[in-house]
Amino acid sequence: MVSVRARSWLALTLPPVAWFGFQQGLSALLHARCDLAGWGIVWGVASLAACALAAWFARPLARRGGDLLASLWLARLGLAIAGIFGLAITFQTLAILLVPPCVG
């Protein structure tokens, strides 16, 4: 069984790590082979799934909290962070769909 604080910290750290991996990895991939933009869509959906997983970890904790007020605050912050980074990943994934990567 994972503690409330560990679940809160996982929900807080997973979305930024998913976004960073998506952004840096996709940049390296498209600079090397711009014809693999379809993998960027798959990568974006997987990164969004990581943000959804983080929100899933934090949601029950944000409602009932834990023994400490800090755990409740961390869980709610984890939900906000998952939403913000999920939105950033969504916009970057849409940009892959709209802007052709092999221009120039």
Salt bridges, closest charged atoms under 4 A:
ASP35 OD2 - ARG33 NH2 2.94
